Amino acid sequence: MEYKIYTGTIIMINQGFMKATFRLMYCGMPNGNTFVLSPQITKGYAGFSSNIYYNINSKFIQVTNLQFDVIEVTPEYIIIGN
């Protein structure tokens, strides 16, 4: 399945039946060679969201325990697939 995430928006990815959803935000491109994703990790009422920086030429990325194919990256949006 492909996901198109716009800068500053959060998507929820269902990990399977009876499993928690995974939240992911695209933070844009701080420069021409890097893009940033921010997974939101929660447990109960506590949570955190760290920024993960990736090279623009990355074909595959791993965010926590999930792997995605990088299809397209622009400053406005990113398209990833699993």
Backbone as JSON, one array per atom type, in Angstrom:
{
  "sequence": "MEYKIYTGTIIMINQGFMKATFRLMYCGMPNGNTFVLSPQITKGYAGFSSNIYYNINSKFIQVTNLQFDVIEVTPEYIIIGN",
  "N": [[0.83, -1.17, 0.0], [0.47, 2.27, -0.73], [1.45, 5.39, 0.69], [0.77, 8.77, 0.86], [2.15, 11.5, 2.23], [1.73, 14.68, 3.39], [3.66, 17.64, 4.14], [3.95, 18.25, 7.55], [1.67, 16.87, 8.27], [-0.03, 14.12, 9.84], [-0.15, 10.63, 9.49], [-1.97, 7.64, 10.08], [-1.01, 4.37, 10.34], [-2.2, 1.22, 9.99], [-1.18, -1.61, 11.7], [-2.03, -4.19, 11.62], [-4.48, -6.75, 12.4], [-5.97, -6.31, 15.52], [-3.78, -4.93, 16.53], [-1.88, -2.07, 17.53], [-2.19, 1.22, 16.03], [0.17, 2.92, 13.93], [1.7, 5.98, 14.04], [2.82, 8.51, 11.87], [4.7, 11.3, 10.86], [5.47, 13.59, 8.27], [8.13, 15.73, 8.04], [9.28, 17.38, 6.19], [11.93, 18.83, 4.16], [15.0, 19.66, 5.33], [17.24, 20.46, 3.93], [18.55, 20.22, 0.57], [19.41, 17.58, 0.33], [18.34, 15.92, 2.26], [15.63, 14.36, 4.0], [12.98, 14.37, 6.46], [11.41, 12.29, 8.82], [8.99, 11.71, 11.38], [8.23, 9.54, 13.77], [5.51, 8.86, 15.96], [5.52, 7.79, 19.13], [3.79, 6.13, 21.58], [2.75, 5.21, 24.88], [0.31, 4.32, 26.88], [-0.56, 7.21, 28.59], [1.73, 8.58, 28.12], [4.26, 9.75, 25.85], [6.44, 10.23, 22.96], [8.12, 11.95, 20.3], [10.45, 11.63, 17.96], [12.79, 13.06, 15.62], [13.8, 11.66, 12.56], [16.4, 11.55, 10.33], [16.92, 11.2, 6.87], [18.77, 10.26, 3.94], [18.3, 11.76, 0.77], [18.54, 10.06, -1.39], [17.81, 7.57, -0.54], [16.4, 4.4, -0.98], [15.06, 2.51, 0.46], [13.69, 2.64, 3.71], [13.8, 2.39, 7.28], [11.6, 2.67, 9.88], [11.32, 2.69, 13.18], [10.08, -0.41, 13.82], [9.14, -0.93, 11.29], [9.37, -1.24, 7.72], [9.8, 0.66, 4.76], [9.34, 1.46, 1.28], [10.81, 4.06, -0.52], [9.22, 6.13, -2.64], [8.74, 8.66, -3.84], [10.04, 11.89, -3.17], [9.49, 15.16, -2.18], [9.7, 18.67, -1.25], [7.12, 19.29, -0.41], [5.63, 16.91, -0.07], [5.78, 13.33, 0.63], [5.97, 10.11, -0.79], [5.5, 6.92, 0.26], [5.79, 3.34, 0.4], [4.71, 0.08, 1.46]],
  "CA": [[0.0, 0.0, 0.0], [1.23, 3.51, -0.8], [1.0, 6.47, 1.56], [1.23, 10.1, 0.48], [2.12, 12.29, 3.44], [2.09, 16.08, 3.16], [4.48, 18.23, 5.2], [3.24, 18.67, 8.75], [0.48, 16.06, 8.54], [0.2, 12.82, 10.47], [-0.97, 9.53, 9.02], [-2.02, 6.48, 10.97], [-0.82, 3.15, 9.58], [-2.67, 0.06, 10.74], [-0.16, -2.65, 11.66], [-2.63, -5.51, 11.53], [-5.65, -7.0, 13.23], [-5.76, -6.28, 16.97], [-2.52, -4.29, 16.87], [-2.0, -0.62, 17.6], [-1.84, 1.96, 14.82], [1.47, 3.56, 13.93], [1.55, 7.36, 13.56], [4.03, 8.99, 11.21], [4.57, 12.65, 10.32], [6.52, 14.03, 7.37], [8.56, 17.05, 8.5], [9.83, 18.14, 5.08], [13.34, 18.69, 3.79], [15.78, 20.77, 5.86], [18.12, 20.89, 2.85], [18.28, 19.5, -0.67], [19.89, 16.2, 0.37], [17.83, 15.24, 3.44], [14.23, 14.51, 4.38], [12.8, 14.05, 7.87], [10.17, 11.66, 9.27], [8.88, 11.72, 12.83], [7.25, 8.59, 14.3], [4.98, 9.2, 17.27], [5.52, 6.57, 19.94], [3.06, 6.36, 22.82], [2.41, 4.09, 25.75], [-0.6, 4.91, 27.85], [-0.68, 8.66, 28.43], [3.05, 9.14, 27.85], [4.71, 9.53, 24.49], [7.45, 11.13, 22.43], [8.24, 11.96, 18.85], [11.81, 12.03, 17.57], [13.0, 13.26, 14.19], [14.77, 10.76, 11.94], [16.87, 12.16, 9.09], [17.28, 10.23, 5.83], [19.35, 10.76, 2.71], [17.31, 11.88, -0.3], [18.72, 8.96, -2.33], [17.41, 6.31, 0.09], [15.33, 3.66, -1.65], [14.35, 1.82, 1.54], [13.92, 3.21, 5.03], [13.21, 1.66, 8.4], [11.12, 3.55, 10.94], [11.14, 1.76, 14.31], [10.1, -1.81, 13.37], [8.51, -1.02, 9.98], [10.2, -0.89, 6.57], [9.05, 1.29, 3.68], [10.0, 1.84, 0.05], [10.67, 5.48, -0.81], [8.82, 6.24, -4.05], [8.96, 10.04, -4.28], [10.25, 12.86, -2.09], [9.52, 16.58, -2.52], [9.54, 19.45, -0.02], [5.71, 19.37, -0.04], [5.08, 15.61, 0.31], [6.56, 12.13, 0.4], [5.18, 8.92, -1.08], [6.18, 5.71, 0.69], [5.0, 2.13, 0.26], [5.21, -1.07, 2.25]],
  "C": [[0.89, 1.24, 0.0], [0.59, 4.56, 0.09], [1.6, 7.77, 1.07], [1.04, 11.0, 1.69], [2.58, 13.71, 3.1], [2.86, 16.62, 4.37], [3.6, 18.7, 6.36], [1.99, 17.88, 9.08], [0.89, 14.7, 9.1], [-0.7, 11.79, 9.83], [-0.92, 8.42, 10.06], [-1.98, 5.23, 10.1], [-1.24, 1.99, 10.46], [-1.65, -1.06, 10.59], [-0.74, -4.05, 11.55], [-3.8, -5.64, 12.48], [-5.25, -7.06, 14.7], [-4.39, -5.75, 17.38], [-2.73, -2.78, 16.83], [-1.66, 0.02, 16.25], [-0.51, 2.66, 15.03], [1.28, 4.95, 13.33], [2.88, 7.87, 13.04], [3.77, 10.37, 10.62], [5.76, 12.95, 9.41], [6.86, 15.47, 7.73], [9.22, 17.88, 7.4], [11.3, 17.86, 4.84], [14.12, 19.88, 4.35], [16.82, 21.31, 4.87], [17.83, 20.01, 1.64], [18.66, 18.03, -0.66], [19.27, 15.35, 1.48], [16.32, 15.43, 3.57], [14.04, 13.94, 5.78], [11.43, 13.43, 8.1], [10.18, 11.63, 10.79], [7.82, 10.71, 13.26], [6.8, 9.03, 15.68], [4.79, 7.91, 18.06], [4.85, 6.88, 21.26], [2.88, 5.06, 23.59], [1.57, 4.66, 26.88], [-0.77, 6.39, 27.57], [0.65, 9.33, 28.12], [3.45, 8.86, 26.41], [5.81, 10.5, 24.1], [7.49, 10.99, 20.93], [9.63, 12.48, 18.49], [11.88, 12.22, 16.07], [14.07, 12.28, 13.71], [15.11, 11.33, 10.57], [17.34, 11.08, 8.13], [17.89, 10.95, 4.64], [18.29, 10.75, 1.62], [17.39, 10.72, -1.29], [18.33, 7.6, -1.74], [16.26, 5.67, -0.67], [14.46, 2.92, -0.64], [14.69, 2.5, 2.85], [13.27, 2.32, 6.08], [12.87, 2.67, 9.48], [10.64, 2.64, 12.06], [11.18, 0.33, 13.78], [9.45, -2.0, 12.01], [9.47, -0.58, 8.88], [9.31, -0.36, 5.46], [9.94, 1.48, 2.47], [9.77, 3.33, -0.17], [10.39, 5.61, -2.3], [9.11, 7.62, -4.6], [9.1, 10.94, -3.08], [10.31, 14.26, -2.69], [9.43, 17.37, -1.22], [8.08, 19.49, 0.47], [5.12, 18.04, 0.44], [6.09, 14.52, 0.08], [5.59, 11.0, 0.1], [6.03, 7.7, -0.69], [5.24, 4.52, 0.53], [5.58, 1.03, 1.11], [4.87, -2.37, 1.57]]
}
